[in-house]
Amino acid sequence: ANGKLYITLHADVDAKITVERAHEIAERIKNNIQAQMKEVEHVAVHVEPFSSEKRRGTMVNEEEIRNLLYKTAEACRGAFRITGIVTYIAAKKRYINIDCSFTKQLSVEDAHRIASQLEEQLTEHFEETTVTVHMEPS
């Protein structure tokens, strides 16, 4: 959009803090991003309750998640590698956050296609799941 960036992100905060405190955190995140990145036109920070003590719903089979991800990585012949996987359950929903390093020469379009493929594989395999892939250059 004319060289401007529009950012939407989720901030997981302690489920016990007040709305006022959560809003302060969201504003600080937004202001820091805009202060450091002049090309950012708008930042939307969605606050989500998080408690590591709450692990309701089906237990996450992390080995199964890893196997699915690494199978996709192998099929992409070195275009990226997985550098981290975080899984948790909050508010009866599963979240899977994946950090990936993509080859520097890969286009954003190709990297996004691979990231979308990872997301689709996991959401098809695990119901009630939100998957986020964080892309970095290797």
CORUR-V25106 format. One record per residue. N is the residue number from 1. RES is the residue in one small letter. SS is DSSP state (2 for helix, 1 for strand, 0 for the rest). OMEGA is omega in degrees with one decimal (* if undefined). D_FIRST is the distance of its C-alpha to the first C-alpha in Angstrom with 2 decimals. Layout:
BEGIN
n=[N/N]
res=[RES/RES]
ss=[SS/SS]
omega=[OMEGA/OMEGA]
d_first=[D_FIRST/D_FIRST]
END
This chain:
BEGIN
n=[1/2/3/4/5/6/7/8/9/10/11/12/13/14/15/16/17/18/19/20/21/22/23/24/25/26/27/28/29/30/31/32/33/34/35/36/37/38/39/40/41/42/43/44/45/46/47/48/49/50/51/52/53/54/55/56/57/58/59/60/61/62/63/64/65/66/67/68/69/70/71/72/73/74/75/76/77/78/79/80/81/82/83/84/85/86/87/88/89/90/91/92/93/94/95/96/97/98/99/100/101/102/103/104/105/106/107/108/109/110/111/112/113/114/115/116/117/118/119/120/121/122/123/124/125/126/127/128/129/130/131/132/133/134/135/136/137/138]
res=[a/n/g/k/l/y/i/t/l/h/a/d/v/d/a/k/i/t/v/e/r/a/h/e/i/a/e/r/i/k/n/n/i/q/a/q/m/k/e/v/e/h/v/a/v/h/v/e/p/f/s/s/e/k/r/r/g/t/m/v/n/e/e/e/i/r/n/l/l/y/k/t/a/e/a/c/r/g/a/f/r/i/t/g/i/v/t/y/i/a/a/k/k/r/y/i/n/i/d/c/s/f/t/k/q/l/s/v/e/d/a/h/r/i/a/s/q/l/e/e/q/l/t/e/h/f/e/e/t/t/v/t/v/h/m/e/p/s]
ss=[0/0/0/0/1/1/1/1/1/1/1/1/1/1/0/0/0/0/2/2/2/2/2/2/2/2/2/2/2/2/2/2/2/2/2/2/0/0/0/1/1/1/1/1/1/1/1/1/1/1/0/0/0/0/0/0/0/0/0/0/0/2/2/2/2/2/2/2/2/2/2/2/2/2/2/0/0/0/0/1/1/1/1/1/1/1/1/1/1/1/0/0/1/1/1/1/1/1/1/1/1/1/0/0/0/0/0/2/2/2/2/2/2/2/2/2/2/2/2/2/2/2/2/2/2/0/0/0/1/1/1/1/1/1/1/1/1/0]
omega=[178.6/178.1/179.9/178.3/175.4/-173.0/171.8/179.6/177.9/176.0/177.5/-178.3/177.1/-176.4/-175.8/-178.9/-178.6/175.5/179.9/-180.0/178.3/178.9/177.3/178.7/179.7/178.9/179.3/176.8/-179.2/-177.8/178.1/178.7/-177.9/179.0/-175.8/-177.8/-175.2/-178.7/-179.7/179.3/-175.2/175.9/174.5/179.5/177.8/-178.7/-179.9/176.0/178.9/173.2/-179.0/179.1/-177.7/176.7/-179.5/177.8/-178.6/177.6/179.3/174.8/-173.1/177.7/178.8/177.5/179.7/-179.0/178.0/-178.3/-177.7/175.5/177.3/179.5/178.6/-179.4/-178.6/171.8/172.7/179.3/178.7/171.7/-179.0/-178.1/178.3/176.7/175.8/177.8/174.9/176.7/176.8/180.0/177.1/178.8/179.2/176.0/176.2/177.9/-175.6/173.4/-179.0/172.2/179.5/177.1/-173.8/-176.3/-177.8/179.2/176.1/179.9/-179.7/178.5/179.6/177.4/178.7/179.1/178.3/177.9/177.1/-179.2/-178.6/179.4/-176.7/-179.7/174.7/-175.5/-177.7/179.7/176.7/-176.7/171.6/-178.2/176.8/177.5/176.8/-176.1/175.3/174.1/178.4/*]
d_first=[0.00/3.81/5.50/5.49/7.11/8.41/11.96/14.71/18.15/21.79/24.47/27.97/30.45/34.20/35.04/37.72/35.77/35.11/31.96/32.08/32.22/29.45/27.20/28.21/27.23/23.79/23.25/24.51/22.14/19.12/20.52/21.33/17.89/16.37/19.39/19.10/15.41/14.19/10.55/10.57/9.46/11.35/14.06/16.10/19.46/21.69/25.30/27.62/31.40/32.82/36.43/37.66/41.00/39.76/39.80/40.41/40.00/40.60/40.91/38.26/39.83/38.05/40.02/38.83/35.18/35.72/37.48/34.71/32.09/34.32/35.20/31.55/31.26/34.38/33.14/30.07/32.52/31.34/27.57/27.38/29.79/29.94/30.55/30.89/31.30/31.64/32.86/33.92/34.65/33.76/34.40/35.85/32.67/32.31/29.45/29.04/26.85/26.83/26.06/25.65/25.76/24.26/25.49/23.46/23.16/21.73/18.22/15.65/16.05/19.81/19.82/17.78/20.23/23.11/21.84/21.45/24.94/26.34/24.93/26.30/29.65/30.21/29.19/31.48/34.26/34.06/33.72/32.00/29.87/26.40/25.36/22.76/22.34/21.40/20.56/21.91/22.95/26.73]
END
